[in-house]
Amino acid sequence: MIKKMLCLLIIVISISLASDQKIGIKTGIGFEFQTIGPLIAALTNSSSSGGSLYLPMQTDKFMIEPNLYYSYQSKEVGNLEEYESNFMVNIGLFSIQHRSDKLKTYSGFRLGIAMGKEKSIYTSSDEEKSKAFLFGPSVGAEFFLSDYVSFGGECTFRVIKGEKEGYDYQGNSEIEKESTSILTPTLMIRFYF
């Protein structure tokens, strides 16, 4: 599944970079405000790091925006180490409404997958793995500071369904089904080329 999503992402990026002036596609790169700090922490070898990268590709009416997210946290307690890492890939498909020269709104949905690994000092020494399918309707707005820089916000009602492979307190293998719904607000800055 990851290979398919990565192939789709590579195809979308390749199409956007291939003579985007001729087909009217505007491309860029975006970052969440809440992940800029963890990105800096990642560069300084902190025990907690993470980041989210957006790759908007848009025409006058539509936007496709792949998103990559990664986070890692670790903690040592005595001689033991516990950690948690998460990786998410999703793609947003949106309809765009231009409200003025400087403001646009968009609505659509995000679809993707997430994977995680964690090891706790309170369970057996084996690593627990999780994988999930993500879907969520999204709305957002983007204010253009210039032709190349925008500040915006997005809200996604994310529905997550997946399973977690782990171990109980006696060391027996178990698979736990998970289902979650969460409202995810995001502030971001995008740079366009």
Buried (B, 14 or more C-beta within 10 A) or exposed (E): EEEEBEEEBEEBBEBBEEEBEEEEBBBBEBBBEEBBBBBEBBEEEBEBBBBBBBBBBBEEEBBBBBBBBBBBBBEEEEEEEBBBBBBBBBBBBBEBEEEEEEBBBBEBBBBBBBBBBBBBEEBBEEBBEBBBBBBBEBBBBBBBEEEEEBBBBBBBBBBBEBBBBBBEEEEEEEEEEEEEEEEEEBEBBBEBE
